């Protein structure tokens, strides 16, 4: 089965190991490599996938993996049922 697109975005942006477990309830602050540079990388990776810019409100709403999933779904880039 193909890797979840949200998990793939996080793994690419934050250079996470495969054993780093992520669920929709995972808060970004719980991810070890999530620092200020990680936040910038994450935003850039999401914008690359969306081929669109994120507003400041959208960026600030990204507190968990589930929030990112909802954001991508709202932008039509992801089915909510993952």
N, C-alpha and C positions, 0 to 999 in steps of 0.2 A: 504494500500500500504506500502511496506517495506521502511524503511528510506534510503535515499540516502547514499551510502557507504562513500562518502567524508564527508558528514555532520556527519555521525556516528563516523568516525575517529576523527574529530575535537571535537565532544562532549565527546568522551571517553578520549582523550588525555588531553583536557583542562578543563574537568569537567564542561561543559557548561550546563546551565539550558535550558529546552525546549523552553522557551520564547525568547531565544537569536536567533534572525533572522539572517540567513546566506544565501548569494547568491553568485554566481560566481564572482560578482564584489566586494564582501567584502574583503578588504585588511586585512591581518593578524594583522597588527598594530592597527586596529580598534577594535579588540576583547579584551575586558577588561582583561581577564586572560592570554593574550599572553605576557609573559615576557621571560627572558632567560631560566628559568626552563620549561616554557610552550613550547618553541621552542624544547628543548631536548625531552620532552614528545611526542611532535608531530612527530618528526623524528623517535623516537623509535616505535610509534604506526604505522606509515606508513611502516617502515621496517618489523614490525611483520605481517602486512597485506600482504605485497609483498613477504614475506619470502626471502628477498634480501636486500642488503645494498644499501644506497644512496650515490652517489658521492657528493663531496663538491659543485660542480656546480649545481647539482640537488637540494641540500639543499638551496643554495643561490637563486635559481630561484623561490622558494616558497614564493611569495609575496601576493598571493590572493587565495581564494577558487578555482577560475578558474584555476590558475596555478597548484594547487595540482591535480585537476581533469585531466588536460592535462598530467601531469606526470604519473598518474596511467594509463591513457589510452595508453600512449606511451609504458608503461611496460606490456601492455596486461592484466591489472587487472580490466579494467573498459571500458564500452562502452561510447563513448563521448556523446551520446544522453541521457542525464539525465534531 
